[in-house]
Amino acid sequence: MKITDKKRALLAVEALRELYPDSACSLESGGDPWRLLVMARLSAQCTDERVNIVCRDLFRVFPTVEKMADAPLEDIENLIKSCGLYRGKAKSIKESSELLVRDFGGQVPDNMEDLLSLPGVGRKIANLILGDVFHKGGIVADTHCMRICGRLGFYPEGWKDPLKTERIMTPLIPRQEQSDFCHRIVQFGRDVCTARSPHCDSCPLREICLHNSDKKGKNQ
């Protein structure tokens, strides 16, 4: 009997939980929603490791949303330069901090609509904040998530559409598991299901992976 996508998704959740029992966001925000927002913005085309290093100085100089809102743009740029794309990132970080102070009492909102009103915040960052900080779930459709969910067969392999990935995976992964699932799948993408040479023979998801099934069929 053919296994359903829902069942395969639940099996993937269980396998990843067993493989990575301690899931956590690799951005070291200390659970602060504003710091997570800033760090997630800096992580575009930059490693989380680099963001963590840069933000130690950034948050030492500008430790609160109010101080960031009042900061000279050039000072922010100089502090985040090594993250790349620093001019656009600095501008959106300052503008979003100003908006938070002006319209939200300095607090990061807990809903998608208001989060998307902040400069530089898209659905990926919004879902990260909603899941990690407010425990409302959310599929963070980053490159690892898009690649691996496609390989597993939840949609055509090779798709690179974050919104489609989010819409397809959201009903398949229980809401209370979504945040941990996304963190675990990032680590899984680095350790096992790598972009160029996935370790299919030793993969703990190989029994439910359609990419692996296709390889078996071709070799038979």
C-alpha positions in Angstrom: 0.0 0.0 0.0 1.3 3.4 -1.0 2.3 5.5 2.0 0.7 9.0 2.1 2.7 12.2 2.2 1.3 13.0 5.6 2.6 9.7 7.0 6.0 10.2 5.3 6.2 13.7 6.8 5.5 12.3 10.3 8.1 9.6 9.8 10.6 12.3 8.7 9.8 14.3 11.9 10.4 11.2 14.0 13.7 10.3 12.3 15.1 13.8 12.5 14.1 14.1 16.2 16.0 10.9 16.9 19.0 12.1 14.9 19.1 15.5 16.4 17.3 15.4 19.8 18.5 18.9 20.8 17.3 21.2 18.0 18.0 24.9 18.3 18.5 27.9 16.0 22.1 28.4 15.2 21.7 32.1 15.5 22.7 33.0 19.1 19.9 35.6 19.9 19.4 34.5 23.5 15.7 34.2 22.8 15.3 38.0 22.2 12.9 38.5 19.3 14.4 41.8 18.1 17.9 40.4 18.1 16.7 37.3 16.2 15.1 39.6 13.7 18.4 41.5 13.2 20.5 38.3 13.0 18.1 36.7 10.6 18.3 39.7 8.3 22.1 39.6 8.5 22.2 35.9 7.6 21.1 36.4 4.0 24.0 35.1 1.9 26.1 34.8 5.0 26.9 32.0 7.4 25.2 31.9 10.8 28.7 31.5 12.4 29.8 34.9 10.9 26.5 36.5 12.0 27.1 35.3 15.6 30.6 36.8 15.6 29.5 40.1 14.1 26.5 40.5 16.4 28.7 40.3 19.5 30.1 43.7 18.7 26.9 45.0 17.1 24.7 44.4 20.2 27.5 45.6 22.5 27.4 49.0 20.7 23.6 49.0 20.1 22.1 46.7 22.7 18.4 47.7 22.3 16.0 48.4 19.6 15.8 52.1 20.6 19.6 52.5 20.4 19.6 50.8 17.0 16.8 53.1 15.8 18.9 56.1 16.8 22.2 54.8 15.4 24.0 56.5 12.5 23.5 54.4 9.5 27.2 54.5 8.7 28.1 53.1 12.2 25.8 50.1 11.6 27.3 49.6 8.1 30.8 49.5 9.5 29.9 47.0 12.2 28.2 44.5 9.8 30.4 45.0 6.7 31.8 41.4 6.9 28.3 39.9 6.5 28.1 41.1 2.9 25.4 43.2 1.3 25.9 45.5 4.3 24.4 48.7 2.9 21.0 47.2 2.2 21.1 45.2 5.5 22.0 48.2 7.6 19.3 50.3 6.0 16.5 47.7 6.7 17.8 47.0 10.2 17.7 50.7 11.1 14.4 51.3 9.4 12.7 48.2 11.0 14.0 49.3 14.4 12.6 52.8 13.9 9.3 51.3 12.9 9.2 49.0 15.9 9.9 51.9 18.3 7.3 54.2 16.6 4.4 51.8 15.9 4.9 48.8 18.2 6.2 50.2 21.4 9.6 48.7 20.8 8.2 45.2 20.7 8.4 42.7 17.9 4.9 41.8 16.8 3.6 38.2 17.1 1.7 37.9 13.8 2.6 37.5 10.2 0.9 40.6 8.9 2.7 43.0 11.2 6.0 41.2 10.8 5.8 41.5 7.0 5.3 45.3 7.4 8.9 45.6 8.7 11.6 46.5 6.2 13.7 43.5 5.2 11.4 41.0 6.8 10.0 38.3 4.5 8.0 35.1 5.3 11.2 33.2 6.1 12.2 35.5 8.8 8.7 36.0 10.0 8.1 32.2 10.4 11.5 31.9 12.2 10.4 34.5 14.8 6.8 33.1 15.1 8.1 29.6 15.6 11.2 30.2 17.8 9.9 33.1 19.9 6.2 32.9 20.0 5.8 29.1 19.6 3.2 29.5 16.9 4.9 27.2 14.3 6.0 28.1 10.8 7.9 26.5 8.0 11.2 28.3 7.4 11.7 27.6 3.7 15.4 28.1 3.4 17.6 26.4 0.8 18.1 23.3 2.9 14.3 22.9 3.5 13.4 23.5 -0.1 16.1 21.1 -1.4 15.5 18.3 1.0 11.7 18.3 1.0 11.9 18.2 -2.8 14.3 15.2 -2.7 11.9 13.5 -0.2 9.2 13.8 -2.9 6.8 16.2 -1.3 6.9 18.3 -4.6 9.0 18.1 -7.8 12.7 17.9 -7.0 14.6 21.0 -8.0 11.8 23.5 -7.1 13.1 26.7 -5.6 10.0 28.4 -4.5 9.9 29.2 -0.8 6.2 30.1 -0.7 5.2 26.9 -2.4 7.4 24.9 -0.1 5.8 26.6 2.9 2.3 26.0 1.6 2.9 22.4 0.9 4.8 21.5 4.1 2.7 23.5 6.6 -0.3 21.0 6.6 2.0 18.0 6.6 4.1 18.9 9.6 2.3 19.3 13.0 2.4 22.9 14.0 4.1 22.2 17.3 6.9 20.3 15.4 7.5 22.9 12.6 10.1 25.0 14.2 12.2 22.1 15.4 11.7 20.3 12.1 13.2 23.3 10.2 16.2 23.6 12.6 16.9 19.9 12.3 16.5 19.8 8.5 19.2 22.5 8.3 21.6 20.4 10.2 20.6 17.3 8.3 21.3 19.2 5.0 24.8 20.0 6.2 25.6 16.6 7.6 23.8 14.1 5.3 21.6 15.4 2.5 24.2 17.8 1.1 23.6 19.7 -2.1 26.1 18.0 -4.3 26.8 14.6 -2.9 24.0 13.4 -0.5 25.0 10.4 1.6 22.0 8.3 0.5 23.4 4.9 1.5 23.6 6.0 5.2 20.6 8.3 5.2 18.1 7.6 8.1 15.3 8.9 5.8 16.2 6.6 2.8 13.2 4.4 3.3 10.7 7.3 2.8 12.8 9.3 0.3 11.6 9.3 -3.3 15.0 10.5 -4.5 16.5 7.4 -3.0 13.7 5.2 -4.5 14.4 6.7 -8.0 18.1 5.8 -7.6 17.2 2.2 -6.7 14.9 1.9 -9.7 17.6 3.1 -12.1 20.1 0.7 -10.7 17.9 -2.3 -10.9 
